[in-house]
Amino acid sequence: MNGKKAVSLSKEPHLTYSSPVASPPVLGFRELNSQPHETFAEYRSVVPFLKREDGAHLLLRGHDVQRFVKDPKTKQLETELLYARGITAGPLVELAANSMLFSNGEVHRRRRQAMAKCFSFSVMERVRPEVRRLAQGIINSDAHAEGFKLRDDFAAAIPAVTLAAILGISQSDIPLFTSLAYRVSKVLTTSWGAEDVPEMEEATRQLVSYCEDLMAERRRKPQDDFLSQYVASVDANADLSPAEAVMQLVSVVLGGTDTTRAAIVIQTGLLLERPDIWSAIQENDSLIAPAVAESLRLEPAVASIPRLVVEDIDIEGHMIPRGSVLLLSTMSALRDPLQFPHPGEFDLHRERPRWHPVYGDGEHRCLGQALAQVELEEALRALIGSRRSLRMDNQTLRVSGHAGIRQVEEIIVQFA
C-alpha cells in the first residue's frame, strides 16, 4: 500500500483505515467549511486527525471520537478559548467560570446535580403533551396558512417557548427571553469574532439579570414549577454560590436553544428532500423517532465536541501535545463507514447505538438530551400530521460549519 499501514477496525474485512507516515495536514477554515463532509471523507481513511490553522486538532474517526470524549487525557474546556481570544474578564468569562458547561470533575458534578433530576427522560416525557400542543398550534395558525419561515417562525419558537414554559416565564416576556437566549448562545459556536463580543456581553448581562430576577421572584412566591423546585433545592443544599446558582440556569437556556432550532430545520429539510421517506413517516408515525435519529447522524447540528488535551496523546505515531485544543468531530464520526455502513444513505432502519453519539458521552453528556428528543420528535409529528402537504419549492437545505454549533439558512415552506 505504498508505505501505508492498514488498520482493520471493521467487522467487514474490506473496510480499513490506512495511516500514512506523513504528518496530518494543516487546513484553513475556508477549506474546512467549503465542503466539510467531502473533506472529512477524503482524509478520514488516511489520517486520524487534521490540524487546523488556529492550532486545533480535529479528530475524525468514530472510535477515536468515542474514546476521547471521556478519556482522562482530555478534559472539558473551561475559560481557555476565551482567554485565547483575548477575553480575560467580563460577563462571558463569568459565565464560563461558573457554568457546568465549562467545568470538570467534582465542580462539574456539583453544578450539574442540581439540574440533572429535572431533565430526566421520565420528567421530560411529562412535558411532551405541552410541546406537542405548541408545535401543532404553530402549524395550525391562520398566520401560516400560505406558508412560513421554517427556522424563525417554527424551529426557533419550539425550544424557546418550551423552556419558557418549563421555567414558568410569563408569556409577555417570551420575545425578550428568546432574543437574549439566541444572542448569548452564539458563544457556543465558532461563528463569532471580536466584533461580536460587545453584543454578546451585553446580552449575557441582560440574561443573567433576568434569571436572577426570576429566581428572586420564586423565592418570594414559590409556584408548582421547575424553577421553584430548583431554587428550593439550591437554597436547601447550599452547595452552589449565588453566581453558580444563576449560571446553571443560564446554561440550561443556552444548551436548549440554538442546537434544537438548527436540528429541527435540518431534519425537516432532509426529509422534504426525500418524499418517499416523508410519506412513509406520514403513514407510520412510529418512524418519527428513527427519522430524528438518522437526521442527527447524517447532518448533525453540533459538528464537534471541544476538549483540552491535558497529557500528550499518541495516535498511530502522530502526537497531539498537552495544551492543545482537540475537536472531536461528531460530524465526521457519524459518517465513518466503519461505524455506519453506507453512511451517505438516509436509512430509517439502520442499526444504531443505544445512546446517540451526537449528544456526547461521559459526565458531560448533554443534560438536555431527553428534552431535545421530545422537541425534535414533536416538531416532526406536527409537520407530517398537518392536513396539508408541505413543500420547499425550489429551495434546498443549506447547513454551514465544520465545528461547534452549525448554522442553517432559512427555508420558506409552503402548504399545498
C-alpha positions in Angstrom: 0.0 0.0 0.0 2.8 2.4 -0.9 4.3 2.6 2.6 1.0 2.9 4.4 0.0 0.5 7.1 -3.6 -0.8 7.1 -5.5 -0.9 10.3 -8.6 -3.1 10.1 -11.3 -1.9 12.5 -14.5 -3.2 11.0 -16.5 -6.4 11.0 -16.4 -6.0 7.3 -12.9 -7.1 6.3 -12.8 -4.9 3.1 -13.1 -1.7 5.2 -9.9 -0.5 6.6 -8.0 2.7 7.7 -4.6 3.3 6.2 -2.3 5.6 8.1 0.5 7.3 6.2 3.9 8.2 7.5 3.4 11.8 6.7 2.0 14.2 9.3 -1.7 15.1 9.2 -2.2 18.2 7.0 -2.9 21.7 8.2 -6.2 23.1 6.7 -7.7 26.5 6.9 -11.2 27.5 8.0 -12.3 28.3 4.4 -11.2 24.9 3.1 -12.9 23.0 6.0 -16.1 25.0 5.7 -16.4 24.7 1.9 -17.2 21.0 1.7 -16.7 19.5 5.2 -18.3 16.1 4.6 -16.2 15.6 1.5 -13.0 16.8 3.2 -13.6 14.5 6.2 -14.2 11.5 3.9 -11.1 12.2 1.9 -8.8 12.4 5.0 -10.5 10.1 7.5 -9.3 6.9 5.8 -5.6 8.0 5.8 -5.1 10.2 8.9 -6.7 10.0 12.3 -6.9 13.8 12.7 -6.4 17.1 10.8 -4.6 20.2 12.1 -6.5 23.5 11.8 -4.8 26.8 11.0 -5.6 28.1 14.5 -3.7 25.2 16.1 -6.7 23.0 17.0 -6.7 19.3 16.2 -9.8 17.8 14.5 -10.3 14.1 15.4 -12.0 12.3 12.5 -12.7 8.6 13.2 -15.7 7.2 15.0 -13.8 5.0 17.5 -11.4 7.8 18.4 -14.2 10.3 19.0 -15.9 7.8 21.3 -12.8 7.2 23.2 -11.5 10.7 23.8 -14.9 12.2 24.7 -14.2 10.7 28.1 -10.5 9.8 28.1 -8.7 11.2 31.2 -6.0 12.6 28.8 -8.6 15.3 27.8 -11.0 17.5 29.8 -13.8 19.9 29.1 -12.6 23.4 28.0 -13.2 26.0 30.7 -12.1 29.6 30.1 -9.2 28.6 27.8 -10.8 29.5 24.5 -12.0 32.9 25.7 -8.5 33.7 27.1 -7.0 32.6 23.7 -9.2 35.2 22.0 -8.1 37.9 24.5 -11.2 37.9 26.6 -10.0 37.6 30.2 -12.7 39.4 32.2 -16.4 40.4 31.8 -19.8 38.6 31.5 -18.6 35.9 29.1 -15.7 34.9 31.4 -18.0 34.9 34.4 -20.4 32.6 32.6 -17.6 30.2 31.6 -16.1 30.3 35.1 -19.3 29.4 36.9 -21.2 27.2 34.4 -21.4 23.4 34.4 -20.9 23.6 30.6 -17.3 24.8 31.2 -16.2 22.8 34.2 -14.7 19.5 35.2 -14.5 16.9 37.9 -16.2 17.5 41.3 -17.0 21.1 40.4 -18.9 19.9 37.3 -20.8 17.2 39.2 -21.8 19.6 41.9 -23.1 22.1 39.4 -24.9 19.6 37.2 -26.5 17.6 40.1 -28.9 20.5 40.8 -30.4 20.2 37.3 -30.0 16.5 36.5 -33.2 15.2 38.1 -35.3 17.9 36.5 -34.2 16.9 33.0 -34.5 13.1 33.3 -36.2 11.2 30.5 -39.2 10.4 32.7 -39.7 14.1 33.7 -39.3 15.2 30.1 -41.9 12.7 28.9 -44.4 14.6 31.0 -43.5 17.8 29.1 -44.3 16.0 25.7 -48.0 16.9 25.6 -47.2 20.6 26.1 -44.5 20.5 23.3 -47.0 18.7 21.0 -49.7 21.3 21.7 -47.2 24.1 21.0 -45.9 22.7 17.7 -49.3 21.9 16.4 -50.6 25.3 17.4 -47.9 27.0 15.3 -48.7 24.8 12.3 -52.5 25.3 12.6 -52.2 29.1 13.0 -54.0 31.1 10.3 -50.9 33.2 10.0 -49.2 30.3 8.4 -52.0 29.3 6.0 -49.9 30.2 3.0 -46.5 29.2 4.3 -44.0 30.3 6.9 -40.3 30.6 7.7 -39.3 27.2 8.9 -36.3 28.4 11.0 -37.5 31.7 12.5 -41.3 31.1 12.7 -41.3 27.4 13.7 -38.0 25.9 14.7 -36.9 28.9 16.8 -40.2 29.1 18.7 -40.3 25.5 19.9 -37.2 25.3 22.1 -37.5 28.9 23.4 -41.2 28.7 24.3 -40.8 25.2 25.7 -38.0 26.4 28.0 -40.1 29.4 28.9 -42.9 27.0 29.9 -40.6 24.8 32.0 -39.1 27.8 33.7 -42.5 29.4 34.3 -41.7 32.6 32.3 -44.5 35.0 31.6 -45.9 34.9 28.0 -45.2 38.6 27.7 -41.5 38.0 28.4 -41.0 35.3 25.8 -39.9 37.6 23.0 -37.2 39.2 25.2 -36.2 35.8 26.6 -35.9 34.3 23.2 -33.9 37.2 21.8 -31.4 37.1 24.7 -31.0 33.3 24.5 -30.1 33.2 20.9 -27.7 36.2 21.1 -25.8 34.7 24.1 -25.8 31.1 22.6 -23.6 32.4 19.8 -20.7 31.9 22.3 -21.1 28.2 21.9 -20.5 28.4 18.1 -17.4 29.0 16.1 -19.1 31.8 14.1 -18.2 34.8 16.2 -15.3 37.2 16.1 -14.1 40.2 18.1 -16.7 42.4 16.5 -19.5 40.2 18.1 -18.1 40.4 21.6 -19.8 43.7 22.8 -23.3 42.5 21.8 -22.7 39.0 23.3 -21.5 40.5 26.5 -24.5 42.9 26.8 -26.9 40.0 26.0 -25.2 37.9 28.7 -25.6 40.7 31.3 -29.2 41.0 30.5 -29.9 37.3 30.5 -28.1 36.8 33.8 -30.0 39.7 35.3 -33.3 38.3 34.0 -32.5 34.9 35.5 -31.6 36.5 38.8 -34.9 38.3 38.9 -36.8 35.0 38.1 -35.1 33.2 41.0 -35.7 36.1 43.4 -39.4 36.1 42.4 -39.7 32.3 43.1 -38.2 32.8 46.5 -40.8 35.4 47.3 -43.7 33.5 45.6 -43.0 29.8 45.1 -45.1 28.1 42.4 -45.6 24.5 41.3 -43.0 24.6 38.6 -39.4 23.6 37.8 -37.9 26.9 38.7 -39.4 26.9 42.2 -38.1 23.4 42.8 -34.7 24.4 41.6 -34.5 27.4 43.8 -35.7 25.4 46.8 -33.1 22.7 46.1 -30.3 25.3 45.7 -31.2 27.0 49.0 -31.6 23.8 50.9 -28.4 22.2 49.8 -26.3 25.4 49.9 -23.6 23.8 47.7 -23.7 26.4 45.0 -22.5 30.0 45.2 -25.1 32.7 44.2 -23.1 33.1 40.9 -23.1 29.4 40.3 -26.8 29.0 41.0 -27.8 31.6 38.4 -25.3 30.4 35.8 -26.6 26.9 35.8 -30.0 28.3 34.9 -28.4 30.4 32.2 -26.6 27.2 31.0 -29.8 25.3 30.6 -31.2 28.2 28.5 -28.1 28.2 26.3 -27.9 24.5 25.8 -31.5 24.2 24.8 -32.0 26.8 22.1 -29.6 27.1 19.1 -28.9 23.4 18.7 -32.5 22.4 18.7 -33.5 25.2 16.4 -30.9 24.1 13.8 -31.7 20.4 14.2 -35.5 21.0 13.5 -34.7 22.8 10.3 -32.1 20.2 9.3 -34.4 17.2 9.8 -37.3 18.8 8.0 -35.1 19.8 5.1 -33.6 16.3 4.8 -37.0 14.6 4.8 -38.7 17.0 2.4 -35.8 16.3 0.0 -36.8 12.6 0.4 -40.6 12.5 -0.3 -40.7 8.7 -0.2 -39.4 8.7 3.4 -41.7 11.6 4.3 -44.7 9.7 3.0 -43.6 6.6 4.9 -43.5 8.5 8.2 -46.9 10.1 7.5 -48.3 6.6 7.1 -46.5 5.2 10.2 -45.6 7.7 13.0 -43.6 5.0 14.8 -40.9 6.0 12.2 -40.6 9.5 13.8 -38.0 8.6 16.4 -35.7 6.7 13.9 -36.1 9.6 11.4 -35.0 12.1 14.0 -32.0 9.9 15.0 -31.0 9.4 11.4 -31.2 13.1 10.6 -29.0 13.8 13.6 -26.5 11.3 12.2 -26.5 12.4 8.6 -26.4 16.1 9.2 -25.7 17.0 12.9 -26.4 20.4 14.2 -23.4 20.1 16.5 -20.4 19.3 14.4 -17.8 18.8 17.2 -17.2 18.5 20.9 -14.2 20.6 22.2 -11.8 19.1 24.7 -8.5 20.3 26.1 -5.5 17.8 26.0 -4.0 17.5 29.5 -1.5 14.8 28.6 0.4 14.1 25.4 -1.7 11.9 23.1 -0.1 9.5 20.5 -2.5 8.3 17.8 -0.8 5.9 15.4 2.5 7.7 15.8 1.1 11.2 15.5 1.5 13.3 18.6 -1.1 15.7 19.9 0.7 17.7 22.6 -0.5 18.7 26.0 -2.3 22.0 26.0 -3.8 21.5 22.5 -7.5 22.1 21.7 -8.9 18.8 20.5 -12.1 19.0 18.4 -13.9 15.6 18.4 -15.7 15.7 15.1 -19.1 14.2 15.6 -19.8 15.3 12.0 -17.0 13.1 10.7 -17.5 10.2 13.1 -21.2 9.9 12.3 -20.3 9.3 8.7 -17.5 6.9 9.4 -18.2 3.8 7.3 -16.5 1.6 9.8 -19.2 2.7 12.3 -22.1 3.3 9.9 -22.1 1.3 6.7 -23.2 3.3 3.6 -23.0 6.5 5.7 -24.4 8.8 3.0 -27.7 7.0 2.8 -30.7 8.0 4.9 -31.7 4.7 6.4 -34.7 4.6 8.8 -33.9 1.0 9.8 -30.2 1.5 10.4 -28.7 -0.3 13.5 -27.8 2.5 16.0 -26.1 2.6 19.4 -28.4 3.0 22.3 -27.2 6.5 23.1 -26.8 8.8 20.1 -23.2 9.9 19.8 -24.3 13.5 18.8 -25.1 14.1 22.4 -21.6 13.3 23.6 -20.7 10.8 26.3 -19.4 10.5 29.8 -20.1 13.0 32.6 -20.6 15.8 30.0 -23.2 14.0 28.0 -25.8 16.6 27.0 -28.1 17.2 30.0 -30.9 18.3 27.7 -30.9 15.2 25.5 -34.3 14.0 26.7 -35.9 17.4 26.1 -34.3 17.8 22.7 -35.6 14.4 21.6 -39.1 15.3 22.7 -38.9 18.7 20.8 -37.5 17.2 17.6 -40.0 14.4 17.6 -43.0 16.6 18.3 -41.8 19.2 15.7 -41.8 16.4 13.1 -45.1 15.0 14.2 -46.8 18.4 13.8 -45.3 18.9 10.3 -46.2 15.4 9.0 -49.6 15.5 10.8 -50.8 18.6 9.1 -53.8 18.0 6.8 -51.9 20.0 4.1 -48.8 18.9 2.2 -45.6 20.7 2.9 -43.1 21.7 0.2 -39.9 23.7 -0.1 -40.4 24.6 -3.8 -37.0 25.3 -5.4 -35.1 25.7 -2.2 -32.5 23.3 -0.8 -31.3 22.7 2.7 -28.1 24.7 3.4 -26.1 23.9 6.5 -22.6 25.5 7.1 -19.8 25.0 9.5 -17.4 22.2 10.2 -17.1 22.5 14.0 -19.2 23.7 17.0 -22.8 24.5 16.5 -23.5 24.7 12.8 -25.5 27.4 11.0 -28.6 26.7 8.9 -30.1 29.0 6.4 -33.8 30.0 6.4 -36.3 27.9 4.4 -39.7 29.2 3.4 -42.1 26.3 3.3 -45.4 26.3 1.6 -48.6 24.4 2.2 -50.1 22.7 -0.9 
